[in-house]
Amino acid sequence: MAALPPARQYQLQRCVQKLGLSASTSLHWPRLDLALTHVSADPIHNYEQLELLGDAVLRLVATECLQDQFPDATVGELSALRSILTSDRTLAQLAETLGLGNYLQLSEAACKDTLGQPARLADAFEAVLAALYLETHNFSLIRPWLDPHLQRKAREIQQDPARQNPKVRLQELTQAHTKTRPTYRTVEQRPIDGDPQRFLAEVWFQDIPWAKGYGSTKKQAEQDAAAAAYDTLYQHLMPDTAPSTRTS
C-alpha cells in the first residue's frame, strides 16, 4: 500500500470498514484502488476488467444467498429475485448505502453527469466484489457483509409481488404518466447456454435508451433492463418525487 498517497490509503481503509471488514484485513490495496477508479479518471488503469469478473461473482453470490434463504422456491422465482438483486438499480442503492461513491475516483465531467451515476456505482460495486474475491478465490470476504443486504432486499421484494416482474412494473409507470409503453431491443451476443450475458437487452422509451440488461434468456435480459431503468424513468416522469418513497 506504500505506493498509494496517504490520503488514498486512508480512504480505502475507511471503505473497507464501511463494508463491515476490519481495517486490518489483508488486501491488495492497489487492486482495490483500481476497483474504485472510473475510466474518466484514468483511461488505462480503471475498474473495467474487474467489473467483468465482479458481475460473475455477484450472480453466484446472489444465487447461493437466495437458495439458502428460499430453499423451497422454484427456479423461476429465484431467477426473478436475482434479476432484481443484481440490477444496476439495486446495486447503485447498495453502493449508496455503503458510501462507495465517496471513494470512487472520477473526472470533473463525470461528477456532473448525474444520469450516469447509478451505472457507475453499480459497476464500481461489482469491481470491488472482484477485488475481494481475488484475495482468497472464495466468498469469505464477501458473503458475511453482503448476504444481509441481499436478504433484506429479497424480503422487500417478496412483500411486494409487483416488484418480481420489473417489466410489468415499468410498463405500469410509463402508461400511468404517458399512456405509452417502453420497448425492448434484445440481441443474442454470446450463443452459449447458461451464459449470464448471453442476451443483451436495451429498454427504450420516447426514442431514448434508458438502460441495459443481461441474462441467460431473452426474458431475463429484458427483466434486468427494466429493473435497471425504473428509477431513472421514475425521476424523469416524476421529478419532484423521490423514487425511494414509492419503492421502499
N, C-alpha and C positions, 0 to 999 in steps of 0.2 A: 504493500500500500504506500510505500515511501515515494513512489513516482507521482502520486496524486498530490495536488495542492492541499495544504492543511484544511482549508475551508471545505473542500470537496470531501475530504476524508471524514470530517465531522458530519456532513450532510448524509453520507452513505451509512454511517453508524446510526444516525437518527432514523433513517429509512428502515433499516433492519429492525430496530426496536419497535417501530410503528407496525411492522408485520407480526410482531409477537415473538421475535427471535432475540436472543441475547446479543448485546453489542460485542461480546467476546467470541461470537460464533466464528469459526474458522472459514473464511470465504476468500475467493479470488476477487479481490476488490476491484481491480481494473475491469474485470468482466462485468461486475455489477454496474460499474460506471458506464460501460458500453451499453448495457441494457436500458439505461436511463438517459441516453443521448439520441436525440432525434436527428434525422438526416439533414434538417435545416441548420443544425448546429455544427455538424461535421459530415460532409457528403460521403466520406470514405469510411470513417470509424463511427458506426452508429448501430442501432438495435435491430436492423432489418434481418440479419441472419439469425439472431437469437429469437426473434419473434416467430420465425418459421418453425423452429423446434418447440417453442413455447406453446404454439397452437396445438400441437400434438400432445404435449404434456397436459395441458388444460383439459382436453377432451377425455383423456384417460383418467385423470384425477376425478373429473366430474362424473364419469361413468361409474367408477368404483364407489364414490361417495353416494350416488343415488341408489346403486344396487344395495349398499349397506343400509341406507335409510328406508328404502321401499322394496324389501325383498320379494313382496308378492305382486309388484307392479308388472304390467305387460311391457314388452319391448317397445311398443308404440308409445305407451305412456312415458317411459323413461326417455325415449328419443325426443318427445315433445318438451319435457322438462329440461333436458340437456341443451336443446336448441336455444332455449331462453337463457339458461345459465351461462352459456358460452357466447352469447351475442355481444356485439360491441356495446350495446346499451347497458347490459348488466355489468360487463367488465369495467366500463367507464364509471359506473356508480360505485363499484368496489374500489376502484383506484382512487376515487374522490374520498371515500370513507377512510381509506388508509393514507391519504395525503400524498400519493405518489406524484401528483402534479407539482408539488413543492420541490421535488428533486429532479424533475425532468428538464434536461438542458435543451433549449430551443433558441432559434434565431428571433430577433425582434419582430420580424414579419410574421412568423408562425405564432408568436404570442398574441398577435392581433387577430388571428384567424380563429374566431370563436366557434364557427361551424365545424371546423376540423378538430376541435378539442376532444370530443368523445372518441373518435377513431384513434387519435394519438395516445390517449390514456389507455385505451384497450390494448393497443399494440405494445406499449411500454409494459403493461401488466403481464402480458404473455412473455415478453422478453425477460422480465425479472424471474418468472417461473422457470424459464430455460436456464438462467444463470444459477439458480438454486439447484435445479435438477443436476446440472453438470458437476456440482460439488461431490455428489455421492452416487449419481446414476440410479437413484431411487427417490421416493417421495418423502423421506424423513424430515426434510427441511420445508416441506410444503403443506402436507395434509394436516399437521397439528394446528396450524393457524388458518388455513383456507377452508377446511371442512366446515367449521362453524358458520362461516359466511354463506357457503353454498347451501347448507342445511336450512339456515334461516330463510334464504331466498326461495328455496324449494317449498317450504311451508307456506310462504306468502302466495306462491303460485297455486298451490293446492287449495288454498282458501278462496281463490278467485278463479273458477273454472274457465272464464273467458280468456284469461292470460295464457292458457295452454294452447291456444290457437292464435298465434300472432297475426296471421293473415286476416282472420275474421275481425280481430280487434282493430287492426289498422284500417280495414275497409269501413268499419263502423265509424271510425273517427273521420275519415275523409268524406264519406257520404253525409254525415251529420252536418258538415260545415260547407260542403261544396256540391253535394249531390253527384259526385263522380267517384270513381274507384281508382285505386292505384293499379298499375300493370307491372308485369314481371318479364324480364328478358333473361332467359336461362340457357346456358350453354354447358355442354359436357367438355371439360378441359383436361380431365385425366381419366381415360376409359379403363379404370381398374376397379373391380368390385371391392367394396368396402373402404375405398379411399375416402377419408372425411372431406377432401376437397375435390371430389370427382366432378361435382357440378358447381358452377358459379352462377348466382342469380343477382340481378340488379332490380331494385324496385324503383319504378318511375311514377311520378305524379306531376301533372301540369308541365309536361315536357322536360322535367328535371330528374336526373338520377339522384336519389336520396341516400341510398345505402347499398352495400353488397352483402351477400351471404354465401356460405358454403355448406355443402352436405354430401353425404354418400348417395343420396337420391335427389331427384329434382324437387320433390316436395320439401325435404329437409332444408335444401338450399334456399328455397323461397320463404320458408318459415323463418329461417335465420336472418334473411334480408329484411323481412317485415319487422321482426323484433328489433333489429338494429336501427331501423328507420323511425320507429314510433316516436321517441322523444323529440327528435329534430322536427318531425312534421307536426307534432303537438305544439311545439313552440312557434312554428311557422303559422299555424292556423289559429292558435290561441295565445298570442304573445304576452298577454297580461296575466296568464295563469301558469304557475309553475307545475310541470308535469308530476312532480312528486306528490302534490296534493291530491292528485287523481289516482295515481297508480300505486301508492304505498298502502 
